[in-house]
Amino acid sequence: MTHRELLASPEFRALVRRRWQVSLFLTVLLFILYYGYILLIAGNRVWLSQKIGPATTLGIPVGAAVIAGAWALTAAYVIWANRAYDPEVARLRERVKGH
């Protein structure tokens, strides 16, 4: 299989489509996470400003959860790429090399 045949193949197109689907899904989740936090700050500042310690408000752990959520979404992409995407890319590369 040549490079041009590979690029035109349904397998390659499906792989690219799947990568975009996963990327867009995780991006939407990240936007919801970040902008949800911003909207929460704008809309319910009183709730976030509740003290949960002598110098800590509820906004601090909620903000930390947003950061941890971003890390989790990044980890989800890396795990998906390592388990599903990268092996398929390697398989398709071997088909080109074998030609």
Long-range contacts (C-beta under 8 A, 24 or more apart in sequence): 1-95, 1-96, 1-98, 1-99, 2-96, 2-99, 3-96, 6-92, 6-95, 6-96, 11-92, 12-92, 15-85, 15-88, 15-89, 15-92, 18-84, 18-85, 19-85, 22-77, 22-80, 22-85, 23-77, 26-73, 26-76, 26-77, 29-73, 30-70, 30-73, 33-66, 33-69, 33-70, 33-73, 34-66, 34-70, 37-62, 37-63, 37-66
